[in-house]
Amino acid sequence: MNKYAVTVINLLVCVSVVYSNVNYPKLSGYSNKNWNNQRVSHNNANAHPNANNQDKYNVNNYNDNANKDSNKNGDSARGFKKSPSDLVDLGLVTSKNIEDLEKKLGTTQRTFVEWIQNIQNIVRSTTTIASIPKECPKCTCGTSSIPNRIVGGHDAEMYQFPWMAYLTYGGKFYCAACIISDRFLLTAAHCVDRFDTFKILVHVGDFERGNKTCKSKAYRVESVIKHSGYSLLNYNNDIALIKIIGKVQFEGPIKPVCLPERGSTFAGQNASVTGWGAIEESGVLATKLQEVVVPIMSNNECRGTKYPPKRITDNMLCAGFLDGGKDSCQGDSGGPLHVLKDQTYQVVGIVSWGEGCAVPGYPGVYSRVNRYITWIERNTRGSCFC
């Protein structure tokens, strides 16, 4: 970015202070908020942050309604307002927002709008601005890179599920995740809630934990985005995004999984759940990636099991056998539940919670991913999907 562009942006900050009394219409913003789950690996004593110290971990908290009106189309500049202590960044203001501002602001305040428009014209002509859209390489999602928490399962094949990743905290394995773009992975919110992000490592390209290959790579975490509606009480909205430092390259066997179809319940379909969790309740963790196939229930069917009916929300999905025998288990938390359609895997669920492992009458409970497509898209802007 050249000095002239920096000066222009600084001018925008200054002029926003002058017009801090303007009532901006629906400018979006974001703020910062300064575990105990039955399917997390508890073998790692360090991976259990102090639940009473809720504000110690600086984890970004994004609201579902944020950014609905900003950055829809056109070029953008940033809007600011003056707070008692400092300037507060209100997010990107688009050309459409400016048109709305012109209608709502009085004549004496339209000078601010003209400033924004002039700055947009300058920024648009400055090729060194980092926000210029990038081109994403061609790639495919959800396809196995081989030719053709798991109880009652079997070893998966090398790169059969090339989007699989596992998390370590302070060097100890504790949760799973799946790659959805070159910068982001999906996991469970309870896998990142109140954790120091700098202690988390994301491991990709590992079929067997601890047995590194030429494709193995560990990424540090830039930030985590936990769903703002996540509840520790009932694990509702138990979903989160992990943004890594660097990018996953999809040129080799590593690929992302596809996001699911909107609106489908997937009831009656068989699904694969994969992970490195315990192969029996309270058993040792698997070192090789495990796969088990379980049927997906409708939510009405799940509410008819031994779970209290109100415990199963519309944001959850149940999968498993009523007589038990196959299920996800401790250490599988955050991993994907997939369905296969037209030889392409879609992630339909994220391992969340359950009563024991493969206990009759208690199927595994997952976060229903297609309830969060808009939230995922909003929070992963700028990354490359296949």
C-alpha positions as YAML, in Angstrom:
chain: A
units: angstrom
residues:
- id: 1
  name: MET
  ca: [0.00, 0.00, 0.00]
- id: 2
  name: ASN
  ca: [1.53, 3.35, -0.97]
- id: 3
  name: LYS
  ca: [1.77, 6.40, 1.30]
- id: 4
  name: TYR
  ca: [-0.93, 8.28, -0.62]
- id: 5
  name: ALA
  ca: [-3.45, 5.50, -0.05]
- id: 6
  name: VAL
  ca: [-2.58, 5.42, 3.66]
- id: 7
  name: THR
  ca: [-3.09, 9.18, 3.89]
- id: 8
  name: VAL
  ca: [-6.49, 8.89, 2.24]
- id: 9
  name: ILE
  ca: [-7.58, 6.22, 4.70]
- id: 10
  name: ASN
  ca: [-6.36, 8.35, 7.61]
- id: 11
  name: LEU
  ca: [-8.44, 11.24, 6.27]
- id: 12
  name: LEU
  ca: [-11.47, 8.97, 6.39]
- id: 13
  name: VAL
  ca: [-10.82, 8.25, 10.07]
- id: 14
  name: CYS
  ca: [-10.43, 11.96, 10.84]
- id: 15
  name: VAL
  ca: [-13.56, 13.08, 9.04]
- id: 16
  name: SER
  ca: [-15.57, 10.39, 10.79]
- id: 17
  name: VAL
  ca: [-14.79, 12.08, 14.12]
- id: 18
  name: VAL
  ca: [-16.17, 15.38, 12.84]
- id: 19
  name: TYR
  ca: [-19.39, 13.70, 11.80]
- id: 20
  name: SER
  ca: [-19.68, 11.41, 14.80]
- id: 21
  name: ASN
  ca: [-23.16, 12.78, 15.50]
- id: 22
  name: VAL
  ca: [-24.52, 11.20, 12.31]
- id: 23
  name: ASN
  ca: [-27.01, 8.38, 12.92]
- id: 24
  name: TYR
  ca: [-25.73, 5.74, 10.55]
- id: 25
  name: PRO
  ca: [-28.42, 3.37, 9.23]
- id: 26
  name: LYS
  ca: [-27.69, -0.27, 10.09]
- id: 27
  name: LEU
  ca: [-23.90, -0.19, 9.85]
- id: 28
  name: SER
  ca: [-22.60, -3.56, 10.92]
- id: 29
  name: GLY
  ca: [-19.81, -4.14, 13.38]
- id: 30
  name: TYR
  ca: [-18.01, -6.72, 15.43]
- id: 31
  name: SER
  ca: [-16.79, -6.88, 18.99]
- id: 32
  name: ASN
  ca: [-14.51, -9.05, 21.11]
- id: 33
  name: LYS
  ca: [-15.39, -11.01, 24.22]
- id: 34
  name: ASN
  ca: [-12.33, -10.36, 26.34]
- id: 35
  name: TRP
  ca: [-15.98, -27.39, 28.21]
- id: 36
  name: ASN
  ca: [-16.93, -30.09, 29.58]
- id: 37
  name: ASN
  ca: [-18.35, -32.10, 26.73]
- id: 38
  name: GLN
  ca: [-18.89, -35.80, 26.68]
- id: 39
  name: ARG
  ca: [-17.09, -36.31, 23.36]
- id: 40
  name: VAL
  ca: [-13.91, -34.33, 23.92]
- id: 41
  name: SER
  ca: [-10.76, -36.28, 24.68]
- id: 42
  name: HIS
  ca: [-10.12, -35.75, 28.39]
- id: 43
  name: ASN
  ca: [-6.67, -37.39, 28.17]
- id: 44
  name: ASN
  ca: [-5.21, -33.91, 27.85]
- id: 45
  name: ALA
  ca: [-5.27, -32.28, 31.23]
- id: 46
  name: ASN
  ca: [-4.10, -29.01, 29.72]
- id: 47
  name: ALA
  ca: [-7.05, -28.91, 27.33]
- id: 48
  name: HIS
  ca: [-9.58, -27.98, 29.99]
- id: 49
  name: PRO
  ca: [-9.48, -24.22, 30.57]
- id: 50
  name: ASN
  ca: [-10.75, -22.70, 33.78]
- id: 51
  name: ALA
  ca: [-14.51, -22.39, 33.29]
- id: 52
  name: ASN
  ca: [-14.69, -19.60, 35.88]
- id: 53
  name: ASN
  ca: [-12.29, -17.36, 34.00]
- id: 54
  name: GLN
  ca: [-14.68, -16.57, 31.17]
- id: 55
  name: ASP
  ca: [-13.07, -13.38, 29.91]
- id: 56
  name: LYS
  ca: [-9.45, -14.50, 29.94]
- id: 57
  name: TYR
  ca: [-9.50, -15.91, 26.44]
- id: 58
  name: ASN
  ca: [-9.84, -13.30, 23.74]
- id: 59
  name: VAL
  ca: [-12.08, -15.21, 21.33]
- id: 60
  name: ASN
  ca: [-13.99, -13.37, 18.63]
- id: 61
  name: ASN
  ca: [-17.75, -13.51, 19.12]
- id: 62
  name: TYR
  ca: [-19.75, -12.97, 15.97]
- id: 63
  name: ASN
  ca: [-23.47, -12.31, 15.99]
- id: 64
  name: ASP
  ca: [-25.68, -14.04, 13.43]
- id: 65
  name: ASN
  ca: [-27.18, -10.70, 12.43]
- id: 66
  name: ALA
  ca: [-23.86, -8.95, 11.87]
- id: 67
  name: ASN
  ca: [-22.91, -7.71, 8.41]
- id: 68
  name: LYS
  ca: [-26.39, -8.27, 6.91]
- id: 69
  name: ASP
  ca: [-26.48, -4.81, 5.35]
- id: 70
  name: SER
  ca: [-22.83, -4.23, 4.55]
- id: 71
  name: ASN
  ca: [-20.61, -5.51, 1.77]
- id: 72
  name: LYS
  ca: [-23.48, -6.81, -0.40]
- id: 73
  name: ASN
  ca: [-22.37, -5.27, -3.69]
- id: 74
  name: GLY
  ca: [-20.08, -2.57, -5.01]
- id: 75
  name: ASP
  ca: [-16.97, -0.95, -3.59]
- id: 76
  name: SER
  ca: [-16.55, -0.33, 0.09]
- id: 77
  name: ALA
  ca: [-15.05, 2.02, 2.62]
- id: 78
  name: ARG
  ca: [-15.15, 1.80, 6.41]
- id: 79
  name: GLY
  ca: [-17.55, 3.69, 8.65]
- id: 80
  name: PHE
  ca: [-16.57, 4.80, 12.13]
- id: 81
  name: LYS
  ca: [-18.26, 6.37, 15.12]
- id: 82
  name: LYS
  ca: [-16.73, 8.15, 18.09]
- id: 83
  name: SER
  ca: [-17.02, 6.38, 21.42]
- id: 84
  name: PRO
  ca: [-16.14, 7.93, 24.80]
- id: 85
  name: SER
  ca: [-12.75, 6.22, 24.71]
- id: 86
  name: ASP
  ca: [-11.82, 5.69, 21.09]
- id: 87
  name: LEU
  ca: [-12.92, 5.29, 17.51]
- id: 88
  name: VAL
  ca: [-15.09, 2.24, 16.95]
- id: 89
  name: ASP
  ca: [-14.88, 0.53, 13.57]
- id: 90
  name: LEU
  ca: [-18.41, -0.12, 12.34]
- id: 91
  name: GLY
  ca: [-17.46, -2.27, 9.36]
- id: 92
  name: LEU
  ca: [-17.54, -1.91, 5.60]
- id: 93
  name: VAL
  ca: [-19.88, 0.63, 4.08]
- id: 94
  name: THR
  ca: [-20.92, -0.14, 0.52]
- id: 95
  name: SER
  ca: [-22.09, 2.02, -2.34]
- id: 96
  name: LYS
  ca: [-25.64, 0.91, -1.60]
- id: 97
  name: ASN
  ca: [-25.23, 2.11, 2.00]
- id: 98
  name: ILE
  ca: [-24.10, 5.50, 0.68]
- id: 99
  name: GLU
  ca: [-27.27, 5.84, -1.39]
- id: 100
  name: ASP
  ca: [-29.27, 5.07, 1.75]
- id: 101
  name: LEU
  ca: [-27.26, 7.64, 3.69]
- id: 102
  name: GLU
  ca: [-27.97, 10.35, 1.14]
- id: 103
  name: LYS
  ca: [-31.69, 9.79, 1.56]
- id: 104
  name: LYS
  ca: [-31.58, 9.75, 5.36]
- id: 105
  name: LEU
  ca: [-29.07, 12.51, 6.12]
- id: 106
  name: GLY
  ca: [-29.87, 16.21, 6.07]
- id: 107
  name: THR
  ca: [-28.36, 18.63, 3.57]
- id: 108
  name: THR
  ca: [-25.70, 19.88, 5.96]
- id: 109
  name: GLN
  ca: [-24.45, 16.35, 6.62]
- id: 110
  name: ARG
  ca: [-24.21, 15.19, 3.00]
- id: 111
  name: THR
  ca: [-20.66, 16.54, 2.84]
- id: 112
  name: PHE
  ca: [-19.67, 13.37, 4.71]
- id: 113
  name: VAL
  ca: [-21.24, 11.27, 1.96]
- id: 114
  name: GLU
  ca: [-19.34, 13.22, -0.68]
- id: 115
  name: TRP
  ca: [-16.10, 12.56, 1.23]
- id: 116
  name: ILE
  ca: [-16.82, 8.83, 1.23]
- id: 117
  name: GLN
  ca: [-17.56, 8.84, -2.50]
- id: 118
  name: ASN
  ca: [-14.38, 10.77, -3.32]
- id: 119
  name: ILE
  ca: [-12.28, 8.42, -1.21]
- id: 120
  name: GLN
  ca: [-13.88, 5.41, -2.91]
- id: 121
  name: ASN
  ca: [-12.89, 6.80, -6.30]
- id: 122
  name: ILE
  ca: [-9.29, 7.27, -5.14]
- id: 123
  name: VAL
  ca: [-9.09, 3.83, -3.53]
- id: 124
  name: ARG
  ca: [-10.63, 2.25, -6.64]
- id: 125
  name: SER
  ca: [-7.78, 3.66, -8.73]
- id: 126
  name: THR
  ca: [-5.07, 2.59, -6.26]
- id: 127
  name: THR
  ca: [-3.91, -0.85, -7.36]
- id: 128
  name: THR
  ca: [-1.88, -1.44, -4.20]
- id: 129
  name: ILE
  ca: [-4.93, -1.73, -1.91]
- id: 130
  name: ALA
  ca: [-4.95, -5.24, -0.42]
- id: 131
  name: SER
  ca: [-8.71, -5.70, -0.81]
- id: 132
  name: ILE
  ca: [-8.56, -6.32, -4.58]
- id: 133
  name: PRO
  ca: [-10.45, -9.58, -5.21]
- id: 134
  name: LYS
  ca: [-8.17, -12.58, -5.66]
- id: 135
  name: GLU
  ca: [-8.60, -15.46, -8.05]
- id: 136
  name: CYS
  ca: [-9.10, -18.87, -6.50]
- id: 137
  name: PRO
  ca: [-7.52, -21.94, -8.12]
- id: 138
  name: LYS
  ca: [-9.79, -24.55, -9.65]
- id: 139
  name: CYS
  ca: [-10.39, -27.48, -7.33]
- id: 140
  name: THR
  ca: [-13.05, -29.97, -6.27]
- id: 141
  name: CYS
  ca: [-14.52, -30.59, -2.84]
- id: 142
  name: GLY
  ca: [-15.74, -33.77, -1.20]
- id: 143
  name: THR
  ca: [-13.88, -36.22, -3.41]
- id: 144
  name: SER
  ca: [-11.72, -39.01, -2.03]
- id: 145
  name: SER
  ca: [-8.05, -38.94, -2.88]
- id: 146
  name: ILE
  ca: [-7.99, -42.74, -3.31]
- id: 147
  name: PRO
  ca: [-9.20, -44.78, -6.35]
- id: 148
  name: ASN
  ca: [-12.53, -45.70, -5.66]
- id: 149
  name: ARG
  ca: [-14.77, -41.08, 17.44]
- id: 150
  name: ILE
  ca: [-15.59, -44.28, 16.46]
- id: 151
  name: VAL
  ca: [-17.15, -47.30, 18.16]
- id: 152
  name: GLY
  ca: [-17.84, -50.38, 16.01]
- id: 153
  name: GLY
  ca: [-15.95, -48.84, 13.13]
- id: 154
  name: HIS
  ca: [-12.87, -49.66, 11.09]
- id: 155
  name: ASP
  ca: [-9.73, -47.98, 9.82]
- id: 156
  name: ALA
  ca: [-10.34, -45.56, 6.99]
- id: 157
  name: GLU
  ca: [-8.08, -45.66, 3.95]
- id: 158
  name: MET
  ca: [-5.22, -43.22, 3.50]
- id: 159
  name: TYR
  ca: [-6.68, -39.95, 2.15]
- id: 160
  name: GLN
  ca: [-10.18, -41.45, 1.92]
- id: 161
  name: PHE
  ca: [-11.29, -38.38, 3.85]
- id: 162
  name: PRO
  ca: [-8.60, -35.85, 2.87]
- id: 163
  name: TRP
  ca: [-10.31, -32.93, 4.63]
- id: 164
  name: MET
  ca: [-9.87, -34.48, 8.06]
- id: 165
  name: ALA
  ca: [-7.83, -32.57, 10.61]
- id: 166
  name: TYR
  ca: [-7.18, -32.95, 14.30]
- id: 167
  name: LEU
  ca: [-6.47, -30.39, 16.98]
- id: 168
  name: THR
  ca: [-3.80, -30.44, 19.65]
- id: 169
  name: TYR
  ca: [-3.68, -28.16, 22.67]
- id: 170
  name: GLY
  ca: [-0.32, -27.76, 24.30]
- id: 171
  name: GLY
  ca: [0.86, -30.69, 22.16]
- id: 172
  name: LYS
  ca: [-1.94, -33.10, 23.19]
- id: 173
  name: PHE
  ca: [-4.70, -34.37, 20.86]
- id: 174
  name: TYR
  ca: [-8.23, -33.50, 21.96]
- id: 175
  name: CYS
  ca: [-10.63, -32.76, 19.05]
- id: 176
  name: ALA
  ca: [-11.19, -33.07, 15.30]
- id: 177
  name: ALA
  ca: [-12.16, -30.68, 12.53]
- id: 178
  name: CYS
  ca: [-12.69, -30.66, 8.76]
- id: 179
  name: ILE
  ca: [-11.33, -28.38, 6.06]
- id: 180
  name: ILE
  ca: [-13.95, -26.37, 4.16]
- id: 181
  name: SER
  ca: [-11.75, -23.75, 2.44]
- id: 182
  name: ASP
  ca: [-8.10, -22.78, 2.10]
- id: 183
  name: ARG
  ca: [-8.23, -20.75, 5.34]
- id: 184
  name: PHE
  ca: [-11.09, -22.22, 7.39]
- id: 185
  name: LEU
  ca: [-12.07, -25.44, 9.16]
- id: 186
  name: LEU
  ca: [-15.34, -26.44, 10.83]
- id: 187
  name: THR
  ca: [-15.35, -27.83, 14.35]
- id: 188
  name: ALA
  ca: [-17.51, -27.83, 17.47]
- id: 189
  name: ALA
  ca: [-17.76, -24.68, 19.54]
- id: 190
  name: HIS
  ca: [-16.91, -26.63, 22.70]
- id: 191
  name: CYS
  ca: [-13.56, -27.51, 21.08]
- id: 192
  name: VAL
  ca: [-12.50, -23.86, 21.04]
- id: 193
  name: ASP
  ca: [-14.59, -22.23, 23.77]
- id: 194
  name: ARG
  ca: [-12.29, -20.43, 26.27]
- id: 195
  name: PHE
  ca: [-9.12, -21.85, 24.77]
- id: 196
  name: ASP
  ca: [-5.94, -19.89, 24.17]
- id: 197
  name: THR
  ca: [-5.77, -19.92, 20.38]
- id: 198
  name: PHE
  ca: [-1.98, -19.66, 20.35]
- id: 199
  name: LYS
  ca: [-1.79, -23.09, 22.05]
- id: 200
  name: ILE
  ca: [-3.96, -24.79, 19.40]
- id: 201
  name: LEU
  ca: [-2.36, -26.50, 16.41]
- id: 202
  name: VAL
  ca: [-4.35, -27.75, 13.41]
- id: 203
  name: HIS
  ca: [-2.88, -30.92, 11.85]
- id: 204
  name: VAL
  ca: [-3.80, -31.82, 8.28]
- id: 205
  name: GLY
  ca: [-2.62, -34.61, 6.00]
- id: 206
  name: ASP
  ca: [-2.24, -37.11, 8.87]
- id: 207
  name: PHE
  ca: [-4.00, -40.46, 8.45]
- id: 208
  name: GLU
  ca: [-2.19, -41.88, 11.47]
- id: 209
  name: ARG
  ca: [-1.58, -39.50, 14.35]
- id: 210
  name: GLY
  ca: [2.09, -39.19, 15.19]
- id: 211
  name: ASN
  ca: [3.20, -40.85, 11.94]
- id: 212
  name: LYS
  ca: [4.15, -37.89, 9.81]
- id: 213
  name: THR
  ca: [4.19, -38.09, 6.02]
- id: 214
  name: CYS
  ca: [5.40, -35.75, 3.33]
- id: 215
  name: LYS
  ca: [1.86, -34.33, 3.20]
- id: 216
  name: SER
  ca: [1.56, -33.70, 6.94]
- id: 217
  name: LYS
  ca: [1.43, -30.10, 8.04]
- id: 218
  name: ALA
  ca: [0.53, -28.24, 11.22]
- id: 219
  name: TYR
  ca: [-0.98, -24.77, 11.16]
- id: 220
  name: ARG
  ca: [-1.21, -22.21, 13.90]
- id: 221
  name: VAL
  ca: [-4.54, -20.52, 14.50]
- id: 222
  name: GLU
  ca: [-5.15, -16.92, 13.57]
- id: 223
  name: SER
  ca: [-8.61, -16.74, 15.12]
- id: 224
  name: VAL
  ca: [-11.66, -18.77, 16.08]
- id: 225
  name: ILE
  ca: [-15.26, -17.80, 15.39]
- id: 226
  name: LYS
  ca: [-17.59, -19.46, 17.84]
- id: 227
  name: HIS
  ca: [-21.31, -19.23, 17.09]
- id: 228
  name: SER
  ca: [-22.75, -16.43, 19.20]
- id: 229
  name: GLY
  ca: [-25.73, -18.60, 20.19]
- id: 230
  name: TYR
  ca: [-23.63, -21.47, 21.54]
- id: 231
  name: SER
  ca: [-24.91, -22.78, 24.86]
- id: 232
  name: LEU
  ca: [-22.83, -24.76, 27.34]
- id: 233
  name: LEU
  ca: [-26.04, -25.86, 29.02]
- id: 234
  name: ASN
  ca: [-27.47, -27.92, 26.14]
- id: 235
  name: TYR
  ca: [-24.85, -27.63, 23.37]
- id: 236
  name: ASN
  ca: [-27.23, -25.78, 21.07]
- id: 237
  name: ASN
  ca: [-25.38, -24.05, 18.20]
- id: 238
  name: ASP
  ca: [-22.28, -26.14, 18.96]
- id: 239
  name: ILE
  ca: [-20.36, -25.04, 15.89]
- id: 240
  name: ALA
  ca: [-17.28, -22.92, 15.24]
- id: 241
  name: LEU
  ca: [-14.86, -21.88, 12.53]
- id: 242
  name: ILE
  ca: [-11.08, -21.99, 12.83]
- id: 243
  name: LYS
  ca: [-9.07, -19.59, 10.69]
- id: 244
  name: ILE
  ca: [-5.51, -20.76, 10.20]
- id: 245
  name: ILE
  ca: [-2.35, -18.77, 9.62]
- id: 246
  name: GLY
  ca: [-1.37, -19.54, 6.04]
- id: 247
  name: LYS
  ca: [-3.31, -21.48, 3.45]
- id: 248
  name: VAL
  ca: [-4.02, -25.14, 2.76]
- id: 249
  name: GLN
  ca: [-2.89, -26.06, -0.74]
- id: 250
  name: PHE
  ca: [-5.34, -28.24, -2.66]
- id: 251
  name: GLU
  ca: [-2.87, -29.28, -5.36]
- id: 252
  name: GLY
  ca: [-2.09, -32.69, -3.82]
- id: 253
  name: PRO
  ca: [-4.23, -35.20, -1.95]
- id: 254
  name: ILE
  ca: [-5.55, -32.68, 0.59]
- id: 255
  name: LYS
  ca: [-9.01, -31.40, -0.34]
- id: 256
  name: PRO
  ca: [-11.89, -29.65, 1.40]
- id: 257
  name: VAL
  ca: [-15.24, -31.27, 2.12]
- id: 258
  name: CYS
  ca: [-18.37, -29.84, 0.48]
- id: 259
  name: LEU
  ca: [-20.96, -27.92, 2.45]
- id: 260
  name: PRO
  ca: [-24.41, -29.56, 2.54]
- id: 261
  name: GLU
  ca: [-27.60, -28.79, 0.67]
- id: 262
  name: ARG
  ca: [-29.84, -26.25, 2.32]
- id: 263
  name: GLY
  ca: [-33.17, -27.47, 3.63]
- id: 264
  name: SER
  ca: [-32.56, -31.22, 3.53]
- id: 265
  name: THR
  ca: [-33.07, -33.24, 6.74]
- id: 266
  name: PHE
  ca: [-31.03, -36.20, 5.42]
- id: 267
  name: ALA
  ca: [-33.32, -38.48, 7.47]
- id: 268
  name: GLY
  ca: [-33.05, -42.13, 6.45]
- id: 269
  name: GLN
  ca: [-29.69, -41.69, 4.75]
- id: 270
  name: ASN
  ca: [-26.57, -43.55, 5.84]
- id: 271
  name: ALA
  ca: [-23.72, -41.32, 6.93]
- id: 272
  name: SER
  ca: [-20.04, -41.77, 7.71]
- id: 273
  name: VAL
  ca: [-18.59, -40.30, 10.87]
- id: 274
  name: THR
  ca: [-14.81, -40.14, 11.05]
- id: 275
  name: GLY
  ca: [-12.28, -39.38, 13.76]
- id: 276
  name: TRP
  ca: [-9.44, -40.50, 16.01]
- id: 277
  name: GLY
  ca: [-11.59, -40.88, 19.12]
- id: 278
  name: ALA
  ca: [-11.91, -43.82, 21.51]
- id: 279
  name: ILE
  ca: [-12.90, -47.13, 19.95]
- id: 280
  name: GLU
  ca: [-14.91, -47.98, 23.07]
- id: 281
  name: GLU
  ca: [-16.33, -45.91, 25.90]
- id: 282
  name: SER
  ca: [-13.54, -44.72, 28.21]
- id: 283
  name: GLY
  ca: [-11.10, -46.65, 26.00]
- id: 284
  name: VAL
  ca: [-7.85, -45.59, 24.43]
- id: 285
  name: LEU
  ca: [-7.81, -43.14, 21.57]
- id: 286
  name: ALA
  ca: [-7.34, -44.44, 18.04]
- id: 287
  name: THR
  ca: [-4.10, -43.56, 16.30]
- id: 288
  name: LYS
  ca: [-5.41, -44.36, 12.80]
- id: 289
  name: LEU
  ca: [-8.38, -42.50, 11.39]
- id: 290
  name: GLN
  ca: [-11.59, -44.47, 12.03]
- id: 291
  name: GLU
  ca: [-14.84, -44.57, 10.05]
- id: 292
  name: VAL
  ca: [-18.26, -45.88, 11.04]
- id: 293
  name: VAL
  ca: [-21.50, -45.79, 9.05]
- id: 294
  name: VAL
  ca: [-24.67, -44.89, 10.94]
- id: 295
  name: PRO
  ca: [-28.23, -44.03, 9.83]
- id: 296
  name: ILE
  ca: [-29.51, -40.48, 10.23]
- id: 297
  name: MET
  ca: [-32.75, -40.13, 12.20]
- id: 298
  name: SER
  ca: [-35.43, -37.52, 11.82]
- id: 299
  name: ASN
  ca: [-35.61, -35.16, 14.78]
- id: 300
  name: ASN
  ca: [-39.03, -36.58, 15.69]
- id: 301
  name: GLU
  ca: [-37.48, -40.05, 15.85]
- id: 302
  name: CYS
  ca: [-34.64, -38.73, 17.99]
- id: 303
  name: ARG
  ca: [-37.05, -37.05, 20.39]
- id: 304
  name: GLY
  ca: [-38.67, -40.47, 20.80]
- id: 305
  name: THR
  ca: [-35.46, -42.01, 22.13]
- id: 306
  name: LYS
  ca: [-34.32, -41.90, 25.76]
- id: 307
  name: TYR
  ca: [-33.25, -38.28, 25.46]
- id: 308
  name: PRO
  ca: [-35.65, -35.69, 26.93]
- id: 309
  name: PRO
  ca: [-37.57, -34.42, 23.85]
- id: 310
  name: LYS
  ca: [-36.81, -30.76, 24.55]
- id: 311
  name: ARG
  ca: [-33.09, -31.50, 24.65]
- id: 312
  name: ILE
  ca: [-33.02, -32.08, 20.87]
- id: 313
  name: THR
  ca: [-33.28, -28.70, 19.14]
- id: 314
  name: ASP
  ca: [-33.85, -28.01, 15.46]
- id: 315
  name: ASN
  ca: [-30.14, -27.13, 15.21]
- id: 316
  name: MET
  ca: [-29.21, -30.72, 16.05]
- id: 317
  name: LEU
  ca: [-29.13, -33.95, 14.06]
- id: 318
  name: CYS
  ca: [-29.15, -37.50, 15.48]
- id: 319
  name: ALA
  ca: [-27.47, -40.53, 13.93]
- id: 320
  name: GLY
  ca: [-27.00, -44.05, 15.20]
- id: 321
  name: PHE
  ca: [-28.73, -47.35, 15.95]
- id: 322
  name: LEU
  ca: [-31.42, -47.65, 18.61]
- id: 323
  name: ASP
  ca: [-29.76, -50.82, 19.87]
- id: 324
  name: GLY
  ca: [-26.37, -49.10, 20.00]
- id: 325
  name: GLY
  ca: [-23.15, -50.75, 18.88]
- id: 326
  name: LYS
  ca: [-21.84, -48.00, 16.59]
- id: 327
  name: ASP
  ca: [-21.28, -44.39, 17.48]
- id: 328
  name: SER
  ca: [-18.85, -41.52, 17.81]
- id: 329
  name: CYS
  ca: [-17.04, -41.29, 21.15]
- id: 330
  name: GLN
  ca: [-14.59, -39.29, 23.27]
- id: 331
  name: GLY
  ca: [-12.04, -37.55, 21.08]
- id: 332
  name: ASP
  ca: [-14.31, -37.42, 18.03]
- id: 333
  name: SER
  ca: [-15.77, -34.05, 18.99]
- id: 334
  name: GLY
  ca: [-15.66, -31.48, 16.23]
- id: 335
  name: GLY
  ca: [-15.28, -34.07, 13.49]
- id: 336
  name: PRO
  ca: [-17.61, -34.43, 10.51]
- id: 337
  name: LEU
  ca: [-20.62, -36.60, 9.78]
- id: 338
  name: HIS
  ca: [-20.89, -36.94, 6.00]
- id: 339
  name: VAL
  ca: [-23.33, -38.20, 3.41]
- id: 340
  name: LEU
  ca: [-22.23, -39.31, -0.04]
- id: 341
  name: LYS
  ca: [-24.15, -37.97, -3.02]
- id: 342
  name: ASP
  ca: [-23.01, -38.42, -6.63]
- id: 343
  name: GLN
  ca: [-19.60, -39.59, -5.37]
- id: 344
  name: THR
  ca: [-19.19, -36.36, -3.42]
- id: 345
  name: TYR
  ca: [-19.10, -36.06, 0.36]
- id: 346
  name: GLN
  ca: [-21.07, -33.34, 2.11]
- id: 347
  name: VAL
  ca: [-20.54, -32.51, 5.78]
- id: 348
  name: VAL
  ca: [-24.02, -32.64, 7.30]
- id: 349
  name: GLY
  ca: [-23.12, -32.78, 10.98]
- id: 350
  name: ILE
  ca: [-20.41, -31.91, 13.50]
- id: 351
  name: VAL
  ca: [-19.84, -34.35, 16.38]
- id: 352
  name: SER
  ca: [-21.26, -32.61, 19.43]
- id: 353
  name: TRP
  ca: [-22.54, -34.71, 22.36]
- id: 354
  name: GLY
  ca: [-24.19, -37.93, 23.46]
- id: 355
  name: GLU
  ca: [-24.94, -40.14, 26.44]
- id: 356
  name: GLY
  ca: [-21.93, -42.44, 26.69]
- id: 357
  name: CYS
  ca: [-20.82, -44.10, 23.47]
- id: 358
  name: ALA
  ca: [-23.03, -46.47, 21.46]
- id: 359
  name: VAL
  ca: [-25.42, -46.86, 24.42]
- id: 360
  name: PRO
  ca: [-28.79, -48.37, 23.37]
- id: 361
  name: GLY
  ca: [-31.46, -45.71, 23.13]
- id: 362
  name: TYR
  ca: [-28.98, -42.85, 22.94]
- id: 363
  name: PRO
  ca: [-27.84, -42.01, 19.39]
- id: 364
  name: GLY
  ca: [-25.01, -39.58, 18.74]
- id: 365
  name: VAL
  ca: [-26.01, -35.93, 18.49]
- id: 366
  name: TYR
  ca: [-24.47, -33.59, 15.93]
- id: 367
  name: SER
  ca: [-24.74, -29.93, 15.01]
- id: 368
  name: ARG
  ca: [-26.85, -29.67, 11.84]
- id: 369
  name: VAL
  ca: [-24.52, -27.89, 9.42]
- id: 370
  name: ASN
  ca: [-27.08, -26.77, 6.84]
- id: 371
  name: ARG
  ca: [-28.70, -24.59, 9.50]
- id: 372
  name: TYR
  ca: [-25.54, -22.48, 9.44]
- id: 373
  name: ILE
  ca: [-24.71, -21.99, 5.75]
- id: 374
  name: THR
  ca: [-25.37, -18.25, 5.80]
- id: 375
  name: TRP
  ca: [-23.33, -17.87, 9.00]
- id: 376
  name: ILE
  ca: [-20.46, -19.85, 7.44]
- id: 377
  name: GLU
  ca: [-20.52, -17.82, 4.23]
- id: 378
  name: ARG
  ca: [-20.60, -14.53, 6.11]
- id: 379
  name: ASN
  ca: [-17.62, -15.39, 8.30]
- id: 380
  name: THR
  ca: [-15.39, -16.96, 5.63]
- id: 381
  name: ARG
  ca: [-15.41, -14.16, 3.07]
- id: 382
  name: GLY
  ca: [-12.12, -13.80, 1.26]
- id: 383
  name: SER
  ca: [-11.16, -17.48, 1.47]
- id: 384
  name: CYS
  ca: [-11.24, -19.93, -1.44]
- id: 385
  name: PHE
  ca: [-13.84, -22.69, -1.64]
- id: 386
  name: CYS
  ca: [-13.92, -25.48, -4.22]
...
